[in-house]
Amino acid sequence: MLRVKDPSVTIPELTGKYGMTLLDRYDFDSFSLYFLASIRESERYTLTPGSNEAHRYLWTTSGVTLELTHNHGTENDSSYQV
């Protein structure tokens, strides 16, 4: 698990620069969880993060996932450092 300050910056970097795929997300009152993985080039991931189908895929995949945790409000807090 990695804590991130602003997922709107971190997720595009991981998906664009490093080729990871956002598999799923969970949103709670004060924080959100994002799960990313490297998908084989032959596999096409079409599930919508946050959907029941994406939840099932996430918890049954045999691959390794990266979990990002974002505490809501930290993206606007100049004193918050990751």
N, C-alpha and C positions, 0 to 999 in steps of 0.2 A: 504494500500500500504506500502510495505517495500522496502527500497533502499538496494541493495546488491552490494558488491564490486566485486565479481567474481561468476557469475552464474554457472560456471563449477564446483565450489565447493559447492555452496548453494543448487542447484537443486538436485544433487545426495543425499545430506544429507536429504533433505525433502522427497524425494521419497523413499529412502532406509530405513532410520531410523524411519521416521514418517508415512510411507505408503501413502503419498500423490501421486497424479497423475498429470503430466504436461498435462494440457488440451490444451493450446494454447500459441502462442507467436506472437508478432509483433516486427519487426525490422525496425528502423528508422536510419537516418544518424548518429546521435550522442547518441542514447540510444535504448534499447530493453525493452519490457514488456513481462513478463512471468506470466501465470495464472495457479495456481494449486488448487486442491481440493481433499477432501477425497471422494472416490467413494465407494459405497456399494459393499460388497464382491460378491453379486449376479450380479453386473453390470460389464461388460468387456468393457473397453474403447480402441478402436482400431483406432481412428482418428489420423492423423498426425498433430502435432502442427504446426501452420502457414498455414494450408490449409483452403480453403473456407468452407469446412465441419466443421472443428474445430472452425472457427470463428462463424458459425451459432450456433453450440452447445453451445459455451461459452455464447453468448448473449441471448440464450433462456433457459438456464438451470435454474431450480428453486433452485438449491443449492447455497451454499456460496463458493466464491472463494477467494484465496489469490493472490494479485497482487504483483509481484516483479519488481522493476525498476532497470535497470543496465545502468549507464552512461559509455559509451565505453571509455576504457583507464584506468579506475580506478583500474582494476585488477593489473596493473603494477605500480601504484602510491603508494609508501610506506608512503606518508603523508596523504593519503585518509583514513578516518575512518568512519565506519558506526555506 
